[in-house]
Amino acid sequence: MDIKILEQVCWGGSKVAPIVDEALTELNLDDDFEIVSDLGAILEYEVSKLPALVIDGEVKLEGTVPSIEEVKKYLK
């Protein structure tokens, strides 16, 4: 599974990465994810709000920090 988190990471780190990491752990999935913070790369996904979650090339969520349960729903 190709998982990308699109967000402008500020001082303090990603807000979405720990949530995705916990969801993967709870589902016993061994997939990795990538944090994409380069504006040019983010624009390729045509999202209007950050953060966004992209799974296998499809934008699943944008403009909100998801809950662990929301992320698990898209990872199943």
C-alpha positions as CSV (number, residue, x, y, z in Angstrom):
1,M,0.0,0.0,0.0
2,D,1.3,3.4,-0.9
3,I,0.5,5.9,1.8
4,K,1.3,9.6,1.7
5,I,0.6,12.4,4.2
6,L,0.5,15.8,2.5
7,E,1.2,18.6,4.9
8,Q,3.4,21.5,5.6
9,V,5.4,20.3,8.6
10,C,6.2,23.0,11.0
11,W,8.3,23.1,14.1
12,G,7.0,20.4,16.3
13,G,6.6,17.8,13.5
14,S,3.7,16.1,11.7
15,K,0.3,16.0,13.3
16,V,-1.0,13.2,11.1
17,A,2.0,10.9,11.1
18,P,1.5,9.6,14.6
19,I,-2.1,8.9,13.9
20,V,-1.3,6.9,10.7
21,D,1.4,5.1,12.5
22,E,-1.0,4.0,15.3
23,A,-3.6,3.0,12.8
24,L,-1.1,0.8,11.0
25,T,0.0,-0.8,14.3
26,E,-3.6,-1.5,15.5
27,L,-4.3,-3.2,12.1
28,N,-1.1,-5.2,12.3
29,L,0.0,-3.7,8.9
30,D,3.7,-3.4,8.1
31,D,3.3,-0.6,5.5
32,D,5.4,2.5,5.6
33,F,4.2,6.0,4.8
34,E,5.8,9.1,3.4
35,I,5.3,12.7,4.5
36,V,5.2,15.0,1.5
37,S,5.8,18.6,2.4
38,D,7.2,20.0,-0.9
39,L,4.6,22.4,-2.3
40,G,5.2,21.3,-5.9
41,A,4.6,17.7,-5.1
42,I,1.5,18.5,-3.0
43,L,0.0,20.5,-5.9
44,E,0.2,17.4,-8.1
45,Y,-2.6,15.8,-6.0
46,E,-4.9,18.8,-6.5
47,V,-5.9,19.1,-2.9
48,S,-7.3,22.4,-1.7
49,K,-6.7,22.0,2.0
50,L,-4.0,20.5,4.1
51,P,-3.3,18.1,5.7
52,A,-4.4,15.4,3.3
53,L,-4.1,11.6,3.3
54,V,-3.4,9.8,0.0
55,I,-3.6,6.0,-0.3
56,D,-2.6,4.3,-3.5
57,G,-2.7,7.6,-5.4
58,E,-6.3,8.5,-4.2
59,V,-7.0,11.4,-1.9
60,K,-9.0,10.0,1.0
61,L,-9.1,12.9,3.4
62,E,-8.1,16.6,3.2
63,G,-8.4,19.6,5.4
64,T,-8.6,17.8,8.7
65,V,-6.5,15.9,11.2
66,P,-8.2,12.5,11.1
67,S,-8.9,10.2,14.1
68,I,-7.2,6.8,14.3
69,E,-10.6,5.2,13.5
70,E,-11.0,7.3,10.3
71,V,-7.5,6.3,9.1
72,K,-8.2,2.6,9.9
73,K,-11.3,2.7,7.8
74,Y,-9.3,3.7,4.7
75,L,-6.5,1.2,5.4
76,K,-8.7,-1.8,5.6
